[in-house]
Amino acid sequence: MEGPSNSTTVNPLVIPLDVGIACENEILRYGLRAALNDLDTVRRVQEIPAGADFDAAVLRSVGIVIVSYAEWDTAQRVVPAARAANVRVLAFVDDVTAKDIEKLLSLRPDGFILQRELNRHVLEDALIRVARSETPMPSQIVAELFDSADRMLRRGTHPRYVELSAREREALQLLADGLSNKEIAQRLYISVHGAKRLVGNILLKLNCPNRTQAAVIAMRHGLVRDRT
């Protein structure tokens, strides 16, 4: 088990926020900058050069970075670097279909906004929720997650054969015991943000839309011990 370290504690971000924009589309970048500069919850906006010569060090000056999944190559560069730097990621998505859902979740951003639903209120609400370590997720994405779980059950995919890391199995047991992300973090000596990502990985691998279904499936298929 890992010991605690000073870098594992993740607290809510201080508002007003420092926000980075890592988008190569000039129109989207300009529109986002204008919208962000109009929000009282944003202190500073910084454009993050996200081309092939992307330098992850520039992320250190922001608390949240916005990426567009329409620029997939850019997202693949920026999101892992942001996660490594403990910078939170808000992802813009054009649309969501069944074939997109696995790709959509694969980089594990901290929240999503559908670009066609973007307005001042939606943007501000998403930023505040990401700052609080919550996960803003449009209803269309939630619906696709439910549909994905239904397809898994119809195909007869057996959760017993899902490959979970030792750390994910520890977290799954604690999740099934009813612990919150904060409590899981304390038990595993990791940050709340790290616990949230572990739980997210578990939900993705089990094709479950929520913690409750993951716990039920895990107990039903012997992935955890029933300690009630």
C-alpha positions in Angstrom: 0.0 0.0 0.0 1.3 3.4 -0.9 2.1 5.8 1.9 0.7 9.3 2.0 2.6 12.2 0.4 2.1 15.9 0.3 1.1 15.7 -3.4 -1.9 13.4 -2.9 -4.3 15.9 -1.3 -6.7 17.5 -3.8 -8.9 20.3 -2.5 -11.6 22.2 -4.3 -10.0 24.8 -6.6 -10.2 28.4 -5.4 -12.7 30.6 -7.2 -12.1 32.8 -9.2 -10.3 30.3 -11.4 -7.4 30.3 -13.8 -8.5 28.6 -16.9 -6.5 27.4 -19.9 -7.8 26.9 -23.5 -6.1 24.1 -25.4 -7.9 24.3 -28.7 -6.4 24.8 -32.2 -9.6 26.0 -33.8 -9.4 29.7 -33.9 -13.1 30.4 -33.9 -13.7 28.1 -30.9 -10.7 29.5 -29.1 -11.9 33.1 -29.6 -15.5 32.3 -28.6 -14.3 30.5 -25.4 -12.0 33.3 -24.4 -14.8 35.9 -24.8 -17.2 33.8 -22.8 -14.7 33.0 -20.0 -13.6 36.7 -19.7 -17.3 37.5 -19.1 -17.6 35.1 -16.0 -17.1 36.4 -12.5 -15.9 32.9 -11.6 -12.8 33.2 -13.9 -9.9 35.3 -12.9 -7.5 34.7 -15.8 -7.7 33.0 -19.2 -4.6 31.6 -20.9 -4.4 30.1 -24.3 -2.3 26.9 -24.2 -0.4 26.1 -27.4 -1.5 22.6 -28.1 0.1 21.7 -31.5 2.7 19.1 -32.1 5.3 21.1 -30.1 3.0 21.1 -27.1 4.9 21.8 -23.8 3.2 20.3 -20.8 5.0 22.8 -18.5 2.6 25.6 -19.5 -0.3 23.7 -17.8 1.2 24.5 -14.4 -0.2 28.0 -14.4 -3.9 27.0 -14.7 -6.3 25.0 -12.5 -8.6 23.8 -15.3 -7.9 23.3 -19.0 -10.6 23.1 -21.7 -10.1 20.8 -24.7 -12.2 19.9 -27.7 -12.8 16.3 -28.6 -13.3 17.4 -32.2 -9.5 17.9 -32.1 -8.7 14.3 -31.0 -4.9 14.4 -31.5 -4.7 17.6 -29.4 -6.9 16.0 -26.7 -4.6 12.9 -26.6 -1.6 15.2 -26.0 -3.1 17.5 -23.5 -5.4 15.4 -21.3 -2.8 12.9 -20.0 -0.4 15.8 -19.4 -3.0 17.7 -17.5 -3.8 14.6 -15.3 -0.1 14.2 -14.6 0.1 17.8 -13.5 -3.1 17.6 -11.3 -4.8 20.1 -13.7 -8.5 19.3 -14.2 -9.9 18.9 -17.7 -13.2 20.1 -19.1 -13.9 18.4 -22.5 -16.1 19.9 -25.3 -17.9 17.3 -27.3 -19.7 17.8 -30.7 -22.1 14.9 -30.3 -22.4 11.5 -28.7 -23.3 8.3 -30.4 -23.0 4.6 -29.3 -19.8 4.1 -31.2 -18.3 7.2 -29.6 -18.9 6.5 -26.0 -15.8 4.3 -25.3 -13.5 6.8 -27.0 -15.3 9.7 -25.2 -14.5 8.2 -21.8 -11.1 6.7 -22.6 -9.0 9.8 -21.6 -11.0 10.3 -18.3 -11.6 14.1 -18.4 -13.1 15.6 -15.3 -16.3 16.8 -17.0 -18.0 17.3 -20.4 -20.0 19.9 -22.2 -21.9 19.4 -25.4 -20.8 22.1 -27.7 -24.3 22.7 -29.1 -25.6 23.3 -25.5 -23.0 25.8 -24.7 -24.1 29.1 -23.1 -22.9 31.3 -20.3 -24.8 29.4 -17.6 -23.7 25.9 -18.8 -20.1 26.9 -19.0 -20.0 28.6 -15.6 -21.9 25.7 -13.9 -19.5 23.1 -15.5 -16.4 25.1 -14.3 -17.7 25.4 -10.8 -18.5 21.7 -10.6 -15.1 20.6 -12.0 -13.5 23.0 -9.4 -15.5 21.1 -6.7 -14.2 17.7 -8.0 -17.7 16.9 -9.3 -18.3 15.6 -12.8 -20.6 17.6 -15.1 -22.0 15.2 -17.7 -24.8 16.0 -20.2 -27.9 13.9 -20.1 -27.1 12.5 -23.6 -23.8 11.0 -22.4 -25.5 9.5 -19.3 -28.2 8.0 -21.6 -25.5 6.5 -23.9 -23.8 5.0 -20.8 -27.1 3.3 -19.8 -27.6 2.0 -23.4 -24.0 0.7 -23.3 -24.7 -1.2 -20.1 -27.9 -2.7 -21.7 -25.9 -3.8 -24.8 -23.3 -5.4 -22.6 -26.0 -7.5 -20.8 -27.6 -8.4 -24.1 -24.3 -9.7 -25.4 -23.8 -11.7 -22.3 -20.5 -10.0 -21.4 -19.5 -11.5 -18.1 -18.0 -9.1 -15.5 -16.0 -11.9 -13.9 -13.6 -11.8 -16.8 -13.0 -8.1 -16.7 -9.4 -7.3 -16.0 -9.1 -5.0 -13.0 -5.8 -3.9 -11.5 -5.0 -4.8 -7.9 -5.7 -1.2 -7.0 -9.0 -1.1 -8.8 -10.1 -4.3 -7.0 -9.3 -2.7 -3.7 -11.3 0.4 -4.6 -14.2 -1.8 -5.9 -14.4 -3.6 -2.6 -14.5 -0.3 -0.7 -17.1 1.0 -3.2 -19.2 -2.1 -2.6 -18.9 -1.6 1.1 -20.6 1.8 0.6 -17.6 4.1 1.0 -17.6 7.5 -0.7 -14.7 8.7 -2.9 -13.3 10.7 0.0 -13.4 7.6 2.3 -11.8 5.4 -0.4 -9.0 8.0 -0.8 -8.4 7.9 3.0 -8.3 4.1 3.0 -5.9 3.8 0.0 -3.8 6.8 1.0 -4.4 8.6 -2.3 -6.1 11.9 -3.3 -9.8 12.3 -3.6 -9.2 13.0 -7.3 -7.2 9.8 -7.6 -10.0 7.8 -5.9 -12.5 9.4 -8.3 -10.4 8.3 -11.3 -10.1 4.8 -9.9 -13.9 4.6 -9.5 -14.4 6.0 -13.0 -12.1 3.3 -14.5 -14.0 0.6 -12.6 -17.4 1.9 -14.0 -15.9 2.0 -17.5 -14.5 -1.5 -17.3 -17.7 -2.9 -15.9 -19.8 -0.9 -18.3 -21.8 0.5 -15.4 -23.4 3.9 -15.4 -23.2 4.4 -11.7 -21.6 3.1 -8.4 -24.8 1.3 -7.3 -24.9 -0.9 -10.4 -21.2 -1.5 -10.2 -21.5 -2.7 -6.6 -24.5 -5.0 -7.4 -22.7 -6.5 -10.4 -19.5 -7.0 -8.5 -21.2 -8.8 -5.6 -23.4 -10.9 -8.0 -20.3 -12.1 -10.0 -18.0 -12.6 -7.1 -15.6 -9.7 -7.8 -15.9 -8.6 -4.1 -16.7 -10.1 -0.8 -20.2 -9.4 0.7 -19.3 -8.1 4.2 -22.8 -7.3 5.3 
